[in-house]
Amino acid sequence: MGALASLALGAQQEIQPEQTAARWTGSAEIRYAGKHLFRGVQQSRQSLQAAVGYEPVGNGFYAGGWFNQPFHDDYNNELDLFGGYRHRLYGIQFDGGLVAYLYPEAENEETGYSYELTLGASREVLPGWTVSGRAYYDMRLETRTFEVATGYSLPFKLDRYLATADFSAHLGNSHSDNFLPDLPGPNVKDEWTYHGAAASVTVRFSKLLSATGGLQYGRAHGQMAGRDATNKLWGFVGAGLHW
């Protein structure tokens, strides 16, 4: 509605500066990670990860993608594509969207793709401290996931650069009625609980460039169809662009 109104007014009068302000922000990051876990289950060891995303200024649509390329041949690469809409109401940010998980190197009975719906809400309860809850439903794996999370961001200055120390933790539960959809025979059912935490420091060298480093921890409890769900602790470093 606002964009259409601006176009109409532009034919009659000069557009004011605030009408030409950007309505989107973008970011991209490349990262080395010691491991990749998804809901507590290890998906790869050392890997190179890349991400790009667009966020609305205020309410609006968001979209992005994420790619994980393992350094070891015993794990498959992964491409995630996501999009959705978010809206803030009474201090709570609501959002809903769709995520597609693609595994280009999957062979034979390995899962080649899946896609899930997601709904969530988050609120800043104190300056820098946010709590959130999310629900997911994977339509191909017939998996229901519920997750709660909290995060705290502490701004500070590192020499002349702006920086933040970021801390987060999450707890979730997944129940799947078809965990391995490409496997012939009866459906493989599974249920597991997972938790994790992360601590990192991000330094903004300019409005365009940043660098990040930190540690992550993850653990899952359950069968996970024989996958590795033991305690995991790993580090990561990355560089980001913002526009």
QUICORMO-V499878 format. One record per backbone hydrogen bond with DSSP energy under -1.0 kcal/mol. NH is the residue of the N-H (numbers start at 1). CO is the residue of the C=O. E is the energy in kcal/mol with one decimal. If there is no record, write none. Layout:
BEGIN
[[NH	CO	E] [NH	CO	E]]
END
This chain:
BEGIN
[[5	1	-2.1] [6	2	-2.0] [7	3	-2.0] [8	4	-1.9] [9	5	-2.4] [10	6	-2.0] [12	9	-1.8] [13	9	-2.5] [19	16	-1.3] [20	17	-1.3] [25	55	-2.5] [27	53	-2.1] [28	241	-2.1] [29	51	-2.5] [30	239	-2.2] [31	49	-3.0] [32	237	-2.8] [33	47	-2.3] [34	235	-2.5] [36	44	-2.2] [38	41	-2.7] [41	38	-1.6] [42	228	-2.3] [43	36	-3.6] [44	36	-1.4] [47	33	-2.3] [48	69	-2.3] [49	31	-3.2] [50	67	-2.2] [51	29	-2.5] [52	65	-2.2] [53	27	-2.4] [54	63	-3.0] [55	25	-3.0] [57	23	-2.3] [60	86	-2.2] [62	84	-2.4] [63	54	-1.6] [64	82	-2.2] [65	52	-2.6] [66	80	-2.4] [67	50	-2.9] [68	78	-2.5] [69	48	-2.8] [71	46	-2.6] [75	72	-1.2] [78	68	-1.9] [79	102	-2.9] [80	66	-3.2] [81	100	-2.2] [82	64	-2.4] [83	98	-1.7] [84	62	-2.3] [85	96	-2.5] [86	60	-2.6] [87	94	-2.9] [89	92	-2.9] [92	89	-2.0] [93	122	-2.8] [94	87	-3.2] [95	120	-2.2] [96	85	-2.1] [97	118	-2.4] [98	83	-2.5] [99	116	-2.5] [100	81	-3.1] [101	114	-3.2] [102	79	-2.9] [103	112	-2.5] [106	103	-1.9] [110	107	-2.7] [114	101	-2.0] [116	99	-2.5] [117	137	-2.5] [118	97	-2.2] [119	135	-2.4] [120	95	-2.6] [121	133	-2.1] [122	93	-1.9] [123	131	-2.4] [125	129	-1.4] [126	129	-1.3] [129	126	-2.6] [130	151	-2.8] [131	123	-2.4] [132	149	-2.5] [133	121	-2.3] [134	147	-2.9] [135	119	-2.8] [136	145	-2.8] [137	117	-2.3] [138	143	-2.6] [139	115	-2.0] [143	138	-1.3] [144	175	-2.6] [145	136	-2.3] [146	173	-2.1] [147	134	-2.6] [148	171	-2.6] [149	132	-2.2] [150	169	-2.3] [151	130	-2.5] [152	167	-3.0] [153	128	-2.0] [154	165	-2.9] [156	163	-2.8] [158	161	-2.8] [161	158	-2.2] [163	156	-2.6] [164	202	-2.2] [165	154	-2.5] [166	200	-2.8] [167	152	-2.7] [168	198	-2.2] [169	150	-2.2] [170	196	-2.3] [171	148	-2.4] [172	194	-2.8] [173	146	-2.1] [174	192	-2.9] [175	144	-2.4] [176	190	-3.4] [177	142	-1.9] [178	141	-1.5] [179	188	-3.2] [183	180	-1.7] [190	176	-2.3] [192	174	-2.3] [193	221	-2.1] [194	172	-2.5] [195	219	-2.4] [196	170	-1.9] [197	217	-1.8] [198	168	-2.2] [199	215	-2.3] [200	166	-2.4] [201	213	-2.5] [202	164	-2.4] [203	211	-2.7] [204	162	-3.2] [205	209	-1.4] [206	209	-1.6] [210	240	-2.1] [211	203	-2.0] [212	238	-2.6] [213	201	-1.7] [214	236	-2.2] [215	199	-2.6] [216	234	-2.9] [217	197	-2.7] [218	232	-2.1] [219	195	-2.1] [220	229	-1.5] [221	193	-3.0] [226	223	-1.4] [227	224	-1.8] [232	218	-2.0] [234	216	-2.3] [236	214	-2.0] [237	32	-1.9] [238	212	-2.8] [239	30	-2.2] [240	210	-2.6] [241	28	-2.9] [242	208	-2.0] [243	26	-2.6]]
END
